[in-house]
């Protein structure tokens, strides 16, 4: 007769084997789609902001700070 501990150990071995198989499938898919964690994908391009946009953001922030400190 199989004990509960033996049954759990067998289930654990089966689940670990399934996890290893799934890890391999996931790694293969990531390699095919160029996932950055796969190692080969380039970093995303950062968008630059115009000087006028930075000035608008600066002005809005100064206005928020002035309103906050006015209270």
Secondary structure, 3 states (H helix, E strand, C coil): CCCHHHHHHHHHHHHHHHHHHHHHHHHHHHHHHCCHHHCCCCCCCCCCCCHHHHHHHHHHHHHHHHHHHHC
